[in-house]
Amino acid sequence: MKKYLFLIISIVLFFACEDKQEKDCAGVEGGTATVDNCGTCDSDMTNDCTQDCAGIWEGNNICGCMDMTALNYESTATFDNNSCEYLSFSYLAGTWKTSAACASPDPNGCDTCEEQPMYECRCEDGDDSCDWESTEALADEASCIAGGGNWVPNEWFNFVLYEDGTAGRPPGCECDDGDDSCDEDALSDASSCVAGGGIWTIYTPDATYSIDGLNVILTFPWGETVSVPFSNNQLTLTVSETPNCECHSDNCDEDTVEALTDAASCEAASGEWESGYCIVLTLER
């Protein structure tokens, strides 16, 4: 009898041990709670912590380019993800045309310059019946055409940047001397130029440029260098000239005149006093 009682107790104890399960991280036997990578214990798999873009668990980094000289600089970024892109010759290559212009008679007045018109009314070349002064005073296309003029772009400054680091004048229409029927200003593309009796000309680059961060450094044929900032797919060219005395006739000595610093002495020496200016041009492709 004792032998059977011992056997029954052993079987009960065996099955009791079999029913006992391991506890989860919350201390619940057979529970499903787990510890995530941030040390949080629960059974909700939808709220497990995640890595941010920098690989930090439960981090809040903003990844992006942190180099201020890059095209895609991200001012709010807290982690540089090596995504920076920079200006290059191939990126800048193309024809850049003035889309906005402002001017000031004060060489120090670049910040307060006045907006200038992008188009102007001109008499057609060879039209002797056109009054140049009254035609150029027409300020809109309708009145210009009604007055017998041509409404043409005001060519402030346009240029081509090439992939080899050279720069120059954009292609244009050339008319033969004495051909009054050919109007270079009105023929702005190859087909109309040829149809109008002109020669569509691609000019040899005569300037160079280099890149310094977000600035294009233009070097002109006469040696002058200008830094042109690049931003929002635009180039901003600022040109200013201080007041000076210039010699435009045979009656003045160039060296003497250029040393003069006021209008009165300039005119007394047969020079022409230039009051100076500032021009700011916005160029786009």
ZAMI-280519 format. One record per residue (C-alpha): x, y, z; residue in three letters. Coordinates in steps of 0.02 Angstrom, whole numbers, padded with zeros to 5 digits, always signed. Layout:
N
XYZAla;...
//
This chain:
285
+00000+00000+00000Met;+00141+00119+00045Lys;+00224+00079-00119Lys;+00068+00132-00217Tyr;+00049+00291-00113Leu;+00228+00342-00150Phe;+00201+00313-00336Leu;+00044+00422-00338Ile;+00132+00565-00246Ile;+00279+00556-00368Ser;+00164+00567-00518Ile;+00071+00719-00446Val;+00234+00808-00407Leu;+00299+00772-00583Phe;+00148+00849-00668Phe;+00149+00998-00547Ala;+00327+01036-00598Cys;+00281+01016-00780Glu;+00143+01149-00765Asp;+00260+01279-00690Lys;+00323+01403-00827Gln;+00459+01535-00835Glu;+00416+01712-00787Lys;+00428+01854-00913Asp;+00515+02021-00880Cys;+00360+02081-00787Ala;+00366+01930-00670Gly;+00217+01844-00747Val;+00232+01656-00769Glu;+00210+01616-00952Gly;+00190+01801-00990Gly;+00236+01879-01159Thr;+00315+02042-01098Ala;+00490+02075-01166Thr;+00623+02208-01141Val;+00653+02316-01295Asp;+00816+02400-01344Asn;+00777+02549-01233Cys;+00751+02441-01077Gly;+00561+02452-01074Thr;+00469+02293-01021Cys;+00294+02263-01090Asp;+00197+02149-01204Ser;+00148+02284-01331Asp;+00255+02256-01484Met;+00189+02413-01569Thr;+00274+02533-01449Asn;+00449+02461-01454Asp;+00579+02599-01466Cys;+00662+02632-01633Thr;+00827+02701-01696Gln;+00837+02878-01765Asp;+00928+02921-01926Cys;+01094+02925-01831Ala;+01070+02749-01763Gly;+01029+02808-01586Ile;+00893+02710-01498Trp;+00748+02825-01457Glu;+00852+02972-01521Gly;+00780+03126-01604Asn;+00920+03177-01722Asn;+00881+03268-01884Ile;+00995+03203-02019Cys;+01055+03308-02165Gly;+01199+03406-02238Cys;+01279+03519-02108Met;+01406+03606-02222Asp;+01349+03786-02251Met;+01446+03792-02416Thr;+01344+03649-02490Ala;+01195+03666-02606Leu;+01082+03562-02493Asn;+01136+03633-02324Tyr;+01006+03592-02191Glu;+01006+03722-02053Ser;+00903+03614-01934Thr;+01011+03458-01952Ala;+01095+03389-01795Thr;+01184+03242-01877Phe;+01282+03251-02040Asp;+01234+03104-02151Asn;+01364+03137-02286Asn;+01230+03192-02410Ser;+01310+03361-02453Cys;+01309+03416-02635Glu;+01421+03555-02700Tyr;+01429+03676-02845Leu;+01523+03610-02995Ser;+01561+03664-03173Phe;+01435+03539-03240Ser;+01301+03601-03119Tyr;+01327+03784-03169Leu;+01346+03756-03356Ala;+01217+03850-03459Gly;+01159+04022-03513Thr;+01125+04141-03370Trp;+01007+04286-03409Lys;+00961+04438-03306Thr;+00787+04414-03232Ser;+00788+04566-03118Ala;+00892+04723-03101Ala;+00903+04871-02985Cys;+01016+05023-02991Ala;+01069+05167-02882Ser;+01169+05325-02923Pro;+01255+05298-02755Asp;+01397+05170-02765Pro;+01359+05129-02583Asn;+01172+05116-02614Gly;+01163+04934-02669Cys;+01042+04893-02528Asp;+00922+05032-02578Thr;+00933+05024-02767Cys;+00776+05047-02873Glu;+00703+04911-02983Glu;+00739+04933-03168Gln;+00632+04879-03319Pro;+00674+04716-03405Met;+00608+04776-03574Tyr;+00619+04939-03668Glu;+00547+05018-03826Cys;+00668+05048-03968Arg;+00655+05112-04145Cys;+00687+04985-04281Glu;+00859+05003-04358Asp;+00851+05109-04516Gly;+00681+05184-04477Asp;+00719+05369-04495Asp;+00538+05415-04464Ser;+00547+05347-04285Cys;+00578+05475-04148Asp;+00705+05388-04036Trp;+00678+05499-03885Glu;+00488+05483-03880Ser;+00494+05298-03926Thr;+00614+05253-03785Glu;+00498+05345-03663Ala;+00358+05220-03696Leu;+00353+05108-03543Ala;+00238+04964-03593Asp;+00226+04843-03738Glu;+00056+04900-03803Ala;+00102+05084-03816Ser;+00272+05039-03888Cys;+00200+04937-04031Ile;+00063+05066-04061Ala;+00197+05199-04073Gly;+00293+05102-04205Gly;+00431+05039-04090Gly;+00501+04866-04049Asn;+00475+04799-03873Trp;+00642+04713-03839Val;+00732+04642-03687Pro;+00843+04763-03596Asn;+01007+04670-03607Glu;+01082+04709-03437Trp;+01208+04568-03431Phe;+01195+04389-03493Asn;+01331+04260-03504Phe;+01365+04075-03534Val;+01460+03965-03411Leu;+01543+03814-03490Tyr;+01591+03648-03409Glu;+01776+03680-03441Asp;+01781+03834-03329Gly;+01769+03963-03468Thr;+01634+04095-03489Ala;+01578+04213-03623Gly;+01444+04303-03719Arg;+01286+04204-03763Pro;+01255+04161-03947Pro;+01173+04303-04042Gly;+01123+04371-04209Cys;+01248+04471-04312Glu;+01188+04581-04456Cys;+01294+04639-04600Asp;+01346+04821-04590Asp;+01229+04929-04690Gly;+01087+04802-04690Asp;+00949+04910-04616Asp;+00820+04772-04637Ser;+00911+04662-04511Cys;+00876+04704-04328Asp;+00995+04612-04210Glu;+00896+04659-04055Asp;+00733+04588-04121Ala;+00810+04424-04185Leu;+00840+04327-04025Ser;+00849+04147-04088Asp;+00939+04055-04227Ala;+00789+04027-04341Ser;+00723+04205-04336Ser;+00900+04272-04356Cys;+00932+04174-04515Val;+00757+04212-04581Ala;+00788+04397-04548Gly;+00949+04399-04647Gly;+01069+04385-04501Gly;+01205+04263-04453Ile;+01179+04163-04293Trp;+01347+04177-04205Thr;+01421+04073-04064Ile;+01556+04177-03983Tyr;+01723+04112-03921Thr;+01731+04116-03729Pro;+01845+04257-03672Asp;+01825+04244-03482Ala;+01852+04112-03350Thr;+01770+04065-03186Tyr;+01808+03963-03032Ser;+01705+03904-02883Ile;+01731+03952-02702Asp;+01597+03870-02594Gly;+01434+03951-02649Leu;+01520+04090-02747Asn;+01562+04095-02932Val;+01722+04193-02962Ile;+01714+04275-03134Leu;+01875+04338-03212Thr;+01849+04454-03362Phe;+01970+04473-03509Pro;+02034+04639-03442Trp;+02085+04557-03278Gly;+01943+04614-03165Glu;+01878+04481-03045Thr;+01701+04480-02973Val;+01628+04363-02842Ser;+01450+04312-02886Val;+01351+04227-02745Pro;+01241+04077-02789Phe;+01077+04047-02695Ser;+00907+03971-02738Asn;+00966+03931-02915Asn;+01007+04114-02945Gln;+01168+04212-02967Leu;+01177+04389-02896Thr;+01301+04503-02983Leu;+01340+04669-02899Thr;+01437+04800-02996Val;+01481+04969-02922Ser;+01593+05113-02971Glu;+01651+05255-02862Thr;+01646+05436-02925Pro;+01790+05471-03042Asn;+01854+05584-03178Cys;+01872+05511-03353Glu;+01954+05575-03511Cys;+01849+05560-03668His;+01929+05688-03783Ser;+02098+05738-03854Asp;+02096+05896-03749Asn;+02133+05811-03584Cys;+02280+05716-03513Asp;+02221+05544-03455Glu;+02345+05524-03312Asp;+02307+05699-03245Thr;+02120+05682-03261Val;+02108+05511-03177Glu;+02195+05581-03023Ala;+02062+05715-02996Leu;+01937+05684-02856Thr;+01801+05816-02880Asp;+01685+05871-03019Ala;+01746+06052-03030Ala;+01930+06012-03055Ser;+01882+05871-03173Cys;+01783+05985-03288Glu;+01917+06120-03278Ala;+02040+05992-03346Ala;+01923+05948-03491Ser;+01874+05784-03410Gly;+01701+05709-03382Glu;+01647+05680-03203Trp;+01563+05511-03174Glu;+01459+05514-03015Ser;+01469+05327-02986Gly;+01333+05195-02972Tyr;+01284+05026-02904Cys;+01193+04894-03006Ile;+01128+04729-02936Val;+01077+04596-03063Leu;+00986+04433-03029Thr;+01026+04300-03158Leu;+00935+04136-03192Glu;+00946+03993-03318Arg;
//
